[in-house]
Amino acid sequence: MAAKILVVDDEPDLELLIRQKFRRQIRAGDLSFAFARSGVEALRKLDEERDVELILTDINMPEMDGLTLLMRLGELDLVLKSVVVSAYGDMTNIRTAMNRGAADFLTKPIDLNDLEITVKKTLAQLETLKQAVREHDQLLALRHELDIAADIQRSILPRTFPAFPDRKDFDLYATMIPAREVGGDFYDFFLVDPDHLGLIVADVSGKGIPAALFMAMSRTLLKATALEGLPPAECLERVNRRLCLDNDSEMFVTVFYALLDTRSGDLAYANGGHNPPYLVRGGAVEALERTGDMVLGAFDTATYRAKHTRLAPGDRLVLYTDGVTEAMDPADALFGEERLCAYLRAADGVRPERLIGGIVEAVQRFAGDQPQSDDLTVLAVEYTPT
């Protein structure tokens, strides 16, 4: 596509000189020219022809001079460059022209070879500017899409608390803070039936949009399968087989899934390569027994073992992802399990919402100015049977 140049000059012979000098580029379709005799006529042509990329303008013209034209061009929403071609080559006019946005300044009588070099150079600068504008627009579009993706991701995680205001036999709270606009961590909780509460915390491999997409798929499969009433181990086995189908991205997810019997406090759970949650009982903190089982999405033949424990009234279960324990301070030291356990011991009797808020605050205080490197997710449930 030809680059269009608008020549603004009241000398009638200039058009003939320009067309003669650039005849080969015009015939080849590389350049096209339009002409105006004043700044007023130039603005009118720009209004009609929005594809002008370069303006060559004189200073001394009737109706509107070139310096005024430059000022008016700065008010227009156009991506173009301007070069002043004038007999007024004093420093005052040169400085004024450059301050009003001119890319270059040539003096008359025109050296046509110099003009050709200047046109080529200025159009190259303009292409660089246009590329920057395109990239900026693409980044804005991507930013908008990421904002939408973040809103969608937040919307699929339960965020209304208290989640079950009519239930007095348990209290729970959860949060997920992504390291980027969208994340790969997720949590979920739901009633499988009136007497069984499902609890899930998971962490997808990777970061960003791919992890967020795999997270959404994993969360949907897990919840749908769990709501069939399957025991946790069988639930993970079935979800693992489904995730392994056509998993060309070779992503995987660590999952802890527990089913709490709200009548007896019995907790059945299965663990697919995830951090074992902590059971907080009075001032004591202990990790649930590990199962040693595989992450989900890696091997379709993986099996998962069921484990059981029992919650007593007042016990709290804290599920988390490694965004908590692997948070780093400016010296690259890890927050670690010891600090988490120390906080949980000190927070004896604190309800789930304040407990989680305290964990997040402790991690952020420890990290200081260090950027968050991983998604941070915590879910806490307190067993409070009547």
C-alpha positions in Angstrom: 0.0 0.0 0.0 1.3 3.4 -1.0 2.4 5.8 1.7 0.4 9.0 1.2 2.2 12.4 1.6 0.4 15.7 1.8 2.5 18.7 0.5 1.3 22.0 1.9 2.9 24.9 0.0 1.5 27.9 -2.0 4.3 27.7 -4.7 2.6 26.3 -7.8 5.9 24.9 -9.3 6.5 22.7 -6.3 3.9 20.1 -7.2 5.7 19.5 -10.6 9.1 19.2 -8.9 7.8 16.7 -6.4 6.0 14.5 -9.0 9.1 14.5 -11.2 11.5 13.6 -8.4 9.3 10.8 -7.0 7.9 9.5 -10.4 9.4 6.0 -10.0 8.0 5.6 -6.5 4.6 6.9 -7.7 4.6 4.5 -10.6 5.6 1.6 -8.4 2.8 2.3 -6.0 5.2 3.0 -3.1 4.2 6.7 -2.6 1.2 8.8 -3.4 0.9 12.6 -3.1 -1.8 15.1 -2.4 -1.3 18.9 -2.5 -2.8 21.9 -0.6 -2.0 25.6 -0.9 -2.6 26.6 2.8 -3.0 25.3 6.3 -6.8 25.6 6.0 -6.9 23.6 2.8 -4.6 21.0 4.4 -6.9 20.5 7.4 -9.8 20.1 5.0 -7.9 17.4 3.0 -7.0 15.6 6.2 -10.6 15.5 7.2 -11.4 13.9 3.9 -8.3 11.7 3.5 -7.5 10.1 6.9 -4.7 7.9 5.4 -2.2 10.7 5.1 1.1 9.6 6.8 3.5 12.4 6.2 3.0 16.2 5.8 5.6 18.4 4.1 4.7 22.0 4.9 6.0 25.5 4.2 5.8 28.2 6.9 4.8 31.3 5.0 1.3 30.6 3.5 -2.0 32.5 3.1 -5.0 31.8 5.5 -3.0 29.7 7.9 0.8 29.5 8.1 2.8 26.2 8.6 3.6 26.8 12.3 -0.1 27.2 13.1 -0.9 24.1 11.1 1.6 22.1 13.2 -0.2 23.3 16.3 -3.5 22.2 14.9 -2.1 18.9 13.8 -1.2 18.2 17.5 -4.9 18.5 18.3 -6.0 15.8 15.8 -6.2 12.1 16.6 -3.9 11.0 13.7 -0.8 9.0 13.6 1.4 10.9 11.2 4.7 12.8 10.9 5.4 16.4 9.7 8.5 17.9 8.0 8.9 21.7 7.6 10.3 22.8 4.2 10.8 26.6 4.3 13.0 29.5 3.3 12.7 30.6 6.9 15.7 28.6 8.2 16.5 30.8 11.2 16.9 29.1 14.6 13.7 30.7 16.0 11.5 29.1 13.3 13.4 25.8 13.5 12.9 25.6 17.3 9.2 26.6 17.1 8.6 24.0 14.4 10.3 21.2 16.3 8.6 22.2 19.6 5.2 21.9 17.8 5.9 18.4 16.6 7.9 18.6 13.4 10.1 15.6 12.8 12.6 17.5 10.7 13.3 20.8 9.0 14.6 21.4 5.5 15.4 24.8 4.0 14.7 26.2 0.5 15.8 26.1 -2.2 15.1 22.4 -1.8 17.8 19.8 -2.3 15.6 17.1 -3.8 18.1 14.3 -2.9 18.1 15.5 0.7 14.3 15.6 0.5 14.1 12.0 -0.7 16.4 10.8 2.1 14.3 12.8 4.7 11.0 11.3 3.4 12.4 7.8 3.5 13.8 8.3 7.0 10.7 9.9 8.3 8.4 7.2 6.9 10.6 4.6 8.6 10.2 6.4 11.9 6.5 6.6 11.4 6.3 2.8 10.8 8.1 2.3 14.0 5.6 4.6 15.8 2.7 2.8 14.1 4.1 -0.6 15.2 4.3 0.7 18.8 0.7 1.9 18.6 -0.4 -1.5 17.3 1.4 -3.3 20.0 0.0 -0.9 22.6 -3.5 -1.6 21.3 -2.8 -5.3 21.4 -1.6 -5.0 25.0 -4.7 -3.0 25.9 -6.9 -5.7 24.3 -5.0 -8.4 26.1 -5.3 -6.5 29.4 -9.0 -6.3 28.8 -9.2 -10.0 28.1 -7.2 -10.8 31.2 -9.5 -8.6 33.3 -12.5 -10.5 31.9 -10.7 -13.9 32.6 -9.9 -12.8 36.1 -13.6 -11.8 36.7 -14.7 -15.2 35.3 -12.2 -17.1 37.5 -13.3 -15.2 40.6 -16.9 -15.9 39.8 -16.5 -19.7 39.6 -15.0 -19.8 43.1 -17.5 -19.6 46.0 -17.0 -16.1 47.5 -20.2 -15.6 49.6 -19.6 -15.9 53.3 -21.1 -17.2 55.5 -21.5 -19.8 52.8 -24.2 -21.8 54.7 -25.7 -19.2 57.1 -28.3 -21.8 58.3 -25.7 -24.3 59.4 -24.4 -24.1 62.9 -22.4 -27.4 62.9 -19.5 -25.9 60.9 -18.0 -22.6 60.0 -15.7 -22.1 57.0 -13.9 -19.5 55.0 -11.5 -19.5 52.0 -9.5 -17.1 49.8 -7.4 -17.3 46.6 -4.9 -14.6 45.7 -3.4 -15.1 42.3 0.2 -14.2 41.6 -0.9 -12.9 38.2 -4.1 -11.7 36.7 -5.4 -15.2 36.7 -4.1 -18.2 38.6 -4.0 -22.0 38.7 -5.0 -22.5 42.4 -8.6 -23.2 43.3 -10.7 -24.2 46.3 -14.2 -25.4 46.5 -16.7 -26.5 49.2 -20.2 -27.9 48.8 -22.8 -30.1 50.4 -22.9 -33.5 48.8 -26.0 -34.2 50.9 -27.3 -32.5 54.1 -24.8 -34.5 56.2 -21.7 -34.4 54.2 -19.5 -31.4 53.4 -17.0 -31.6 50.5 -13.8 -29.6 50.8 -11.2 -29.2 47.9 -8.0 -27.3 47.6 -5.9 -27.7 44.4 -2.9 -26.3 42.6 -2.4 -26.5 38.8 1.1 -26.7 37.3 2.2 -23.6 35.5 0.9 -20.0 35.7 -1.2 -17.6 33.7 -4.0 -18.3 31.2 -3.0 -22.0 30.4 -3.1 -22.8 34.2 -6.4 -20.9 34.6 -8.0 -22.9 31.8 -6.8 -26.2 33.2 -7.9 -25.0 36.6 -11.5 -24.3 35.4 -11.7 -27.7 33.7 -10.3 -29.5 36.8 -12.6 -27.7 39.2 -15.6 -28.5 37.1 -14.7 -32.2 36.8 -13.9 -32.5 40.5 -17.1 -30.9 41.7 -19.4 -32.8 39.2 -17.8 -36.1 40.2 -17.8 -35.4 43.9 -21.5 -34.5 43.8 -22.2 -38.0 42.6 -21.5 -39.0 46.2 -18.3 -41.0 45.4 -15.8 -41.6 48.2 -12.8 -39.2 47.9 -10.3 -41.8 46.6 -12.7 -43.1 43.9 -13.5 -39.5 43.0 -9.8 -38.6 42.4 -9.3 -41.8 40.4 -12.2 -41.0 38.1 -11.2 -37.3 37.6 -7.6 -38.3 37.0 -8.6 -40.6 34.1 -10.7 -37.9 32.6 -7.9 -35.3 32.9 -5.4 -37.7 31.2 -7.6 -37.9 28.1 -6.1 -35.8 25.3 -3.9 -33.9 27.8 -1.6 -32.6 25.1 -0.5 -29.7 27.3 0.9 -32.2 29.8 -0.4 -30.1 32.7 -1.3 -31.7 36.0 -3.0 -30.6 39.2 -2.4 -31.5 42.9 -5.6 -32.0 44.8 -6.7 -32.6 48.3 -10.4 -33.7 48.6 -12.1 -34.4 51.9 -15.6 -35.4 52.9 -16.7 -34.3 56.3 -19.6 -36.1 58.0 -21.1 -33.2 59.9 -23.0 -35.6 62.3 -20.0 -37.6 63.6 -17.0 -35.5 62.6 -15.5 -38.3 60.5 -13.3 -37.0 57.8 -12.6 -39.2 54.8 -9.9 -37.8 52.4 -7.7 -38.5 49.5 -4.6 -36.6 48.5 -3.2 -36.4 44.9 0.3 -35.0 45.5 -0.9 -32.0 47.5 0.4 -30.4 50.7 -1.2 -32.3 53.7 -3.6 -30.0 55.5 -3.1 -29.1 59.2 -5.5 -30.2 62.0 -5.6 -27.6 64.7 -6.8 -29.0 68.0 -6.5 -26.7 71.0 -2.9 -25.5 70.9 -1.6 -28.5 69.0 -1.0 -28.5 65.2 -0.5 -31.7 63.3 -0.4 -32.5 59.6 -2.9 -35.1 58.3 -1.3 -38.4 57.4 0.2 -38.4 53.9 -1.0 -40.9 51.3 1.9 -40.7 48.9 -0.4 -40.6 45.9 0.3 -39.0 42.5 -0.9 -35.7 41.0 -3.9 -35.8 38.7 -3.5 -35.6 35.0 -0.1 -37.4 34.7 -0.8 -41.1 34.6 -4.2 -42.5 33.8 -3.5 -45.7 35.8 -2.7 -43.9 39.0 -4.6 -45.2 42.1 -5.6 -43.2 45.2 -5.9 -44.4 48.8 -8.5 -43.4 51.3 -7.6 -42.1 54.7 -9.7 -41.2 57.7 -9.5 -39.1 60.8 -12.1 -37.6 63.2 -12.7 -34.0 64.1 -13.8 -33.2 67.6 -15.9 -30.1 68.4 -13.8 -27.0 68.0 -11.2 -28.6 65.8 -10.2 -26.7 62.7 -8.8 -28.0 59.5 -6.6 -25.7 57.4 -6.0 -26.5 53.7 -3.5 -24.5 51.7 -1.4 -24.4 48.6 2.4 -24.0 48.5 2.0 -20.3 47.7 1.8 -20.0 51.5 4.8 -22.0 52.5 7.0 -21.1 49.5 6.5 -17.4 49.7 9.9 -15.7 49.8 11.3 -12.7 51.6 13.8 -10.3 50.0 16.6 -12.6 51.0 14.9 -15.6 49.2 14.1 -17.3 52.5 10.9 -19.4 52.5 8.0 -18.7 54.8 7.9 -22.4 55.4 5.8 -24.9 57.3 7.3 -24.0 60.7 6.1 -20.4 60.5 2.7 -21.5 59.4 2.4 -24.0 62.3 3.7 -21.4 64.7 1.0 -19.0 63.6 -1.7 -21.7 63.8 -0.7 -22.5 67.3 -0.8 -18.9 68.3 -4.2 -18.4 66.7 -5.9 -21.0 69.0 -9.7 -20.3 69.1 -9.6 -17.9 66.1 -12.6 -18.4 63.8 -11.9 -19.3 60.1 -12.3 -15.9 58.5 -9.9 -14.2 60.9 -7.6 -17.2 60.9 -7.2 -17.0 57.1 -6.9 -13.2 57.2 -4.1 -13.6 59.7 -2.3 -16.2 57.6 -2.4 -13.9 54.5 -1.2 -10.9 56.5 1.7 -12.9 58.0 2.8 -14.2 54.6 2.6 -10.7 53.1 4.5 -9.1 56.0 7.2 -11.8 55.7 7.5 -11.2 51.9 7.8 -7.5 52.3 8.5 -5.9 48.9 9.3 -9.3 47.3 6.8 -9.9 44.4 4.3 -12.7 44.9 5.7 -15.6 42.9 2.9 -18.1 43.3 -0.9 -18.2 43.8 -1.8 -18.2 47.5 -4.9 -20.2 48.6 -6.2 -21.1 52.0 -9.4 -22.8 53.2 -10.3 -23.3 56.8 -13.2 -25.2 58.4 -14.1 -25.4 62.1 -16.3 -28.2 63.3 -18.9 -26.9 65.7 -21.6 -29.5 66.2 -24.4 -28.6 68.5 
